[in-house]
Amino acid sequence: MKPEEIRKLEAYFKRTFQNPTLQVRARPQKKDSCELYVGEEFLGIIFRDDEDGELSYNFSMAILDIDLD
């Protein structure tokens, strides 16, 4: 993803979740996605979806059962 997209996504996540420690980081080998972190903890992947002329982003987060305890 382009740096401008990453900045916009980061601002969106910080504003939406009211958490200034959220960071959106580029993925070195991937151009269609980036990663979301809170501090140094990985939260999930944001995928860019540019289908049928409409741009959207999909956030995917896996939650392990051991993290629920």
N, CA, C and O atoms as a DFTB+ gen file, in Angstrom:
276 C
 N C O
     1  1       0.834      -1.185       0.000
     2  2       0.000       0.000       0.000
     3  2       0.876       1.244       0.000
     4  3       2.022       1.219       0.447
     5  1       0.325       2.301      -0.497
     6  2       1.054       3.562      -0.550
     7  2       1.110       4.198       0.841
     8  3       0.196       4.016       1.645
     9  1       2.182       4.944       1.124
    10  2       2.310       5.594       2.441
    11  2       1.104       6.473       2.787
    12  3       0.715       6.541       3.953
    13  1       0.516       7.135       1.815
    14  2      -0.655       7.983       2.077
    15  2      -1.850       7.147       2.549
    16  3      -2.582       7.556       3.451
    17  1      -2.038       5.991       1.943
    18  2      -3.119       5.084       2.370
    19  2      -2.898       4.629       3.803
    20  3      -3.829       4.598       4.607
    21  1      -1.657       4.278       4.115
    22  2      -1.318       3.806       5.458
    23  2      -1.582       4.899       6.488
    24  3      -2.115       4.620       7.562
    25  1      -1.216       6.139       6.174
    26  2      -1.472       7.258       7.098
    27  2      -2.967       7.453       7.329
    28  3      -3.398       7.682       8.459
    29  1      -3.758       7.363       6.261
    30  2      -5.214       7.537       6.388
    31  2      -5.826       6.406       7.215
    32  3      -6.690       6.646       8.058
    33  1      -5.380       5.184       6.974
    34  2      -5.892       4.047       7.743
    35  2      -5.514       4.173       9.221
    36  3      -6.335       3.909      10.099
    37  1      -4.282       4.573       9.488
    38  2      -3.849       4.737      10.872
    39  2      -4.682       5.796      11.579
    40  3      -5.101       5.594      12.718
    41  1      -4.926       6.916      10.918
    42  2      -5.757       7.973      11.508
    43  2      -7.164       7.456      11.768
    44  3      -7.758       7.763      12.802
    45  1      -7.703       6.673      10.834
    46  2      -9.045       6.106      10.996
    47  2      -9.104       5.190      12.221
    48  3     -10.010       5.319      13.044
    49  1      -8.151       4.269      12.349
    50  2      -8.161       3.336      13.479
    51  2      -7.963       4.062      14.809
    52  3      -8.631       3.739      15.792
    53  1      -7.061       5.032      14.852
    54  2      -6.845       5.797      16.086
    55  2      -8.113       6.533      16.499
    56  3      -8.482       6.548      17.673
    57  1      -8.772       7.140      15.522
    58  2      -9.996       7.900      15.794
    59  2     -11.148       6.961      16.186
    60  3     -11.859       7.220      17.157
    61  1     -11.323       5.893      15.442
    62  2     -12.440       4.972      15.673
    63  2     -12.340       4.264      17.021
    64  3     -13.335       4.134      17.734
    65  1     -11.139       3.807      17.368
    66  2     -10.949       3.063      18.613
    67  2     -10.413       3.931      19.743
    68  3     -10.120       3.432      20.829
    69  1     -10.287       5.224      19.489
    70  2      -9.832       6.193      20.491
    71  2      -8.579       5.701      21.207
    72  3      -8.498       5.685      22.436
    73  1      -7.605       5.299      20.391
    74  2      -6.365       4.758      20.932
    75  2      -5.183       5.307      20.131
    76  3      -4.933       4.851      19.015
    77  1      -4.457       6.274      20.683
    78  2      -3.340       6.878      19.950
    79  2      -2.125       5.962      19.781
    80  3      -1.195       6.313      19.055
    81  1      -2.113       4.795      20.438
    82  2      -0.966       3.896      20.308
    83  2      -1.096       2.941      19.119
    84  3      -0.166       2.185      18.839
    85  1      -2.225       2.962      18.422
    86  2      -2.389       2.094      17.257
    87  2      -1.467       2.552      16.140
    88  3      -1.299       3.749      15.902
    89  1      -0.873       1.578      15.458
    90  2       0.016       1.872      14.330
    91  2      -0.335       0.961      13.166
    92  3      -0.579      -0.232      13.346
    93  1      -0.357       1.535      11.977
    94  2      -0.517       0.745      10.759
    95  2       0.853       0.724      10.085
    96  3       1.450       1.769       9.829
    97  1       1.338      -0.486       9.803
    98  2       2.675      -0.655       9.232
    99  2       2.603      -1.395       7.905
   100  3       1.794      -2.305       7.724
   101  1       3.466      -0.984       6.982
   102  2       3.557      -1.654       5.683
   103  2       4.091      -3.068       5.868
   104  3       4.812      -3.359       6.823
   105  1       3.725      -3.934       4.940
   106  2       4.272      -5.293       4.906
   107  2       5.328      -5.327       3.810
   108  3       5.012      -5.027       2.659
   109  1       6.570      -5.681       4.128
   110  2       7.671      -5.577       3.160
   111  2       7.447      -6.331       1.843
   112  3       7.804      -5.828       0.778
   113  1       6.873      -7.501       1.906
   114  2       6.731      -8.316       0.688
   115  2       5.351      -8.241       0.048
   116  3       5.126      -8.849      -0.999
   117  1       4.426      -7.509       0.653
   118  2       3.049      -7.458       0.154
   119  2       2.664      -6.026      -0.187
   120  3       2.971      -5.102       0.566
   121  1       2.003      -5.843      -1.302
   122  2       1.573      -4.508      -1.723
   123  2       0.078      -4.290      -1.543
   124  3      -0.401      -3.163      -1.665
   125  1      -0.674      -5.367      -1.250
   126  2      -2.130      -5.261      -1.145
   127  2      -2.638      -5.271       0.286
   128  3      -3.842      -5.369       0.521
   129  1      -1.717      -5.170       1.252
   130  2      -2.141      -5.239       2.648
   131  2      -1.111      -4.556       3.551
   132  3       0.012      -4.266       3.139
   133  1      -1.529      -4.312       4.790
   134  2      -0.655      -3.752       5.821
   135  2      -1.078      -4.364       7.156
   136  3      -2.051      -5.115       7.213
   137  1      -0.358      -4.049       8.217
   138  2      -0.605      -4.667       9.521
   139  2      -0.982      -3.617      10.551
   140  3      -0.515      -2.480      10.494
   141  1      -1.834      -4.010      11.494
   142  2      -2.249      -3.134      12.582
   143  2      -1.619      -3.621      13.885
   144  3      -1.663      -4.808      14.207
   145  1      -1.032      -2.681      14.626
   146  2      -0.389      -2.972      15.909
   147  2      -0.922      -2.029      16.978
   148  3      -1.317      -0.901      16.683
   149  1      -0.929      -2.502      18.230
   150  2      -1.108      -1.629      19.384
   151  2       0.205      -1.743      20.147
   152  3       0.514      -2.790      20.716
   153  1       0.965      -0.670      20.155
   154  2       2.323      -0.748      20.673
   155  2       3.110      -1.700      19.797
   156  3       3.194      -1.501      18.585
   157  1       3.688      -2.733      20.391
   158  2       4.433      -3.735      19.620
   159  2       3.632      -5.020      19.399
   160  3       4.140      -5.976      18.812
   161  1       2.391      -5.043      19.862
   162  2       1.569      -6.247      19.725
   163  2       0.793      -6.239      18.421
   164  3       0.033      -5.310      18.147
   165  1       0.987      -7.276      17.620
   166  2       0.298      -7.436      16.345
   167  2      -1.178      -7.720      16.593
   168  3      -1.519      -8.595      17.389
   169  1      -2.060      -6.979      15.910
   170  2      -3.501      -7.188      16.047
   171  2      -4.108      -7.891      14.849
   172  3      -4.948      -8.776      15.013
   173  1      -3.697      -7.512      13.640
   174  2      -4.291      -8.118      12.463
   175  2      -3.809      -7.486      11.179
   176  3      -2.923      -6.632      11.173
   177  1      -4.421      -7.930      10.082
   178  2      -4.031      -7.487       8.746
   179  2      -5.179      -6.712       8.114
   180  3      -6.349      -7.067       8.259
   181  1      -4.820      -5.656       7.417
   182  2      -5.790      -4.850       6.673
   183  2      -5.530      -5.107       5.196
   184  3      -4.440      -4.832       4.694
   185  1      -6.534      -5.634       4.500
   186  2      -6.417      -5.936       3.080
   187  2      -7.091      -4.848       2.256
   188  3      -8.166      -4.363       2.611
   189  1      -6.456      -4.472       1.162
   190  2      -7.006      -3.503       0.214
   191  2      -7.830      -4.268      -0.808
   192  3      -7.341      -5.232      -1.396
   193  1      -9.077      -3.853      -1.030
   194  2      -9.983      -4.503      -1.975
   195  2     -10.458      -3.470      -2.989
   196  3     -11.294      -2.621      -2.678
   197  1      -9.929      -3.547      -4.188
   198  2     -10.282      -2.612      -5.257
   199  2     -10.987      -3.398      -6.356
   200  3     -10.403      -3.703      -7.396
   201  1     -12.240      -3.717      -6.106
   202  2     -13.007      -4.551      -7.016
   203  2     -14.174      -3.773      -7.593
   204  3     -14.837      -3.020      -6.879
   205  1     -14.425      -3.948      -8.867
   206  2     -15.544      -3.305      -9.560
   207  2     -15.514      -1.789      -9.412
   208  3     -16.566      -1.153      -9.362
   209  1     -14.327      -1.205      -9.340
   210  2     -14.199       0.240      -9.261
   211  2     -14.495       0.838      -7.902
   212  3     -14.507       2.061      -7.761
   213  1     -14.734       0.012      -6.901
   214  2     -14.995       0.500      -5.547
   215  2     -13.861       0.052      -4.631
   216  3     -13.528      -1.131      -4.561
   217  1     -13.282       1.015      -3.938
   218  2     -12.178       0.714      -3.034
   219  2     -12.689       0.540      -1.615
   220  3     -13.450       1.369      -1.115
   221  1     -12.271      -0.537      -0.971
   222  2     -12.603      -0.753       0.436
   223  2     -11.431      -1.474       1.090
   224  3     -10.516      -1.948       0.416
   225  1     -11.479      -1.547       2.410
   226  2     -10.435      -2.204       3.182
   227  2     -11.100      -3.199       4.127
   228  3     -12.128      -2.904       4.737
   229  1     -10.503      -4.372       4.238
   230  2     -11.016      -5.414       5.124
   231  2      -9.987      -5.690       6.210
   232  3      -8.816      -5.937       5.924
   233  1     -10.441      -5.647       7.468
   234  2      -9.572      -5.908       8.605
   235  2      -9.839      -7.316       9.109
   236  3     -10.985      -7.680       9.373
   237  1      -8.777      -8.110       9.243
   238  2      -8.885      -9.490       9.710
   239  2      -8.034      -9.663      10.960
   240  3      -6.840      -9.365      10.968
   241  1      -8.683     -10.156      12.025
   242  2      -7.996     -10.351      13.306
   243  2      -8.302     -11.740      13.837
   244  3      -9.466     -12.100      14.015
   245  1      -7.271     -12.512      14.087
   246  2      -7.441     -13.836      14.677
   247  2      -7.281     -13.722      16.189
   248  3      -6.383     -13.033      16.673
   249  1      -8.151     -14.396      16.927
   250  2      -8.091     -14.394      18.396
   251  2      -7.888     -15.838      18.842
   252  3      -8.732     -16.702      18.606
   253  1      -6.765     -16.079      19.482
   254  2      -6.463     -17.426      19.976
   255  2      -7.203     -17.668      21.280
   256  3      -7.376     -16.746      22.077
   257  1      -7.639     -18.893      21.502
   258  2      -8.373     -19.196      22.730
   259  2      -7.532     -18.952      23.987
   260  3      -8.070     -18.601      25.037
   261  1      -6.210     -19.139      23.878
   262  2      -5.365     -18.910      25.047
   263  2      -5.310     -17.427      25.429
   264  3      -4.991     -17.091      26.569
   265  1      -5.620     -16.545      24.481
   266  2      -5.639     -15.120      24.766
   267  2      -6.903     -14.705      25.515
   268  3      -6.966     -13.590      26.034
   269  1      -7.889     -15.557      25.583
   270  2      -9.153     -15.232      26.238
   271  2      -9.123     -15.464      27.743
   272  3     -10.022     -15.016      28.455
   273  1      -8.111     -16.149      28.230
   274  2      -8.011     -16.446      29.666
   275  2      -7.449     -15.279      30.438
   276  3      -7.298     -15.359      31.657
